[in-house]
Amino acid sequence: MSDMTPYVLILYYSRSGATAAMAQQIVAGVESVPGIQARLRTVAPVSTTCEAVEPEIPAEGAVYADLDDLRHCAALALGSPTRFGNMAAPLKYFLDSTSSLWMNGALIDKPACAFTSTASLHGGQESTLLTMLVPLLHHGMVYAGVPYNETTLLETRSGGTPYGVSHLAGPRSDRPVDDHERTLCLAQGKRIARLALALHAMRQEAV
């Protein structure tokens, strides 16, 4: 595909790999839809150390996101493990740096979704997804959850919510993404890709 092909930005933070595994499944869902690409990006850890110690390119996995990745995306899938019912600090830190995009309205009318992973079944999955939604609404994005025509929502005994896909990683964060969770990740990727194409075409017509 050419450089002009619209893309969904799958932007996540993952410490033990569970959220990264979900991101890969969402990528697969996006890439199953013709006419759109997936761009996988992560964010750097943050610490109380005041000097920069992280390399510009991580040793493995997705490269770090920059504002242009977000500025030019046709849609956003935002992923984070839960931290006391909220997104992890590294992802919040990145979003806090997006004021210039907000001032220019760069993300208005672009679809967005969120995904998360927790160690325990009632560990804050839904509150994390809902709090991740807040900055996206401030940016004027169009939020897309998981509708109940995805019947796996009624069957899952682990992750899965109408607010976005989720994963139960277990107390040691070593439980793999199960079949229900994988199905929902793929469905969310497909849905955000289809919405991205539709809204991208609408914005192009308005120019």
Sequence and secondary structure as in RCSB ss.txt:
>XXXX:A:sequence
MSDMTPYVLILYYSRSGATAAMAQQIVAGVESVPGIQARLRTVAPVSTTCEAVEPEIPAEGAVYADLDDLRHCAA
LALGSPTRFGNMAAPLKYFLDSTSSLWMNGALIDKPACAFTSTASLHGGQESTLLTMLVPLLHHGMVYAGVPYNE
TTLLETRSGGTPYGVSHLAGPRSDRPVDDHERTLCLAQGKRIARLALALHAMRQEAV
>XXXX:A:secstr
  TTS EEEEEE  SSSHHHHHHHHHHHHHHTSTT EEEEEE     S SS  S SS SSSS B  HHHHHT SE
EEEEEEBSSSSB HHHHHHHTT HHHHHHTTTTT EEEEEEEESSTTSSHHHHHHHHHHHHHHTT EE    TTS
THHHH SSS BTTBEEEE TTTT     HHHHHHHHHHHHHHHHHHHHHHHHHHHH 
